[in-house]
Amino acid sequence: MTEAEYAKKLEELDRQLNDPDIPMNPARVWALLADLRRDASGSDRALKGARPPGHSTPGPSKPGRAKPPHQGPGQGARPG
């Protein structure tokens, strides 16, 4: 797929997902995603757009330093 065809499909996908005036067509959204993925998996587009520059994949966490679970309202210590 050429860059122009890729861009056209990406624009159509954006319209399908974000334009309130266009009725959602789930089958078309999935077809566009499949086409874009199929093309990106065979080119370097997948690597170019995977993450913004400067972002890296987080490394393994330090052993023994697990984050405490999220405590929502009404959970945790009570003021005394």
N, C-alpha and C positions, 0 to 999 in steps of 0.2 A: 504494500500500500504506500502511495506517495505521501509526502508531508502534507500536501494540500488535501488529499482524501482523509488522512488521519485528523487534520484540523477540522474538516467539515463534520466528521462523525463526532468529534469531541464537542463541537458547538451544538450539534443536534441533541446530544446527550444532556448538555447543560440546559438547553431549552426545555427538554422533556422533564427534567428534574426541578427546574427553578422558575419557569415562566407560568404564572397563574392562569394565563389566557389559553394555554395549550392543555387539552385534556391528557391526563396521565395514560400512557400506553405501556403497561408493564412488559409485555412481550417485546416491544421495540426497545425498551431500555435494556433488557437482558441481551437482546441481539447485538446492540451497539457495544455493550460491555464485552461481550464475547469477541467481537471483531477487533476492538481496541486491544484487548489482552492478547489475542492471537498474534496480532501484528507486533505488539510491544515485546512479546516473549522471543521473537525472532530478530529483534533489532536492539540497538543500544538505547532506544527511547525508554525502555523499562528502567535502565540505570540512570538516565538523565533526570527523569521525573520522579524517581522513587522517594528521595528525601531532599529537602532544600539544602543548599550548601551550608556547611557548618554544623549540621546535625549528624550525630553519630548514634549507632545502636548502643544502648546501655550495656555495660559489661556485667559480669556476675556480681551479685551482692556479696557483701562481706559476711563470712560465717559468723553466727552468733549475734547478728544485728538485725533481726527481723523487725519490720515496722509493726507497731501496735495496731490492732484492728480499729477501723473508724468507729468513733462513738457518736451516735446521733443524739438528738434531744432526749433528755431523761435518762441517759446512760452515763456511767462514769461516777466520779466522786461527787458527793453532795456537799454544798457549802456548810460549814459547821459553825 
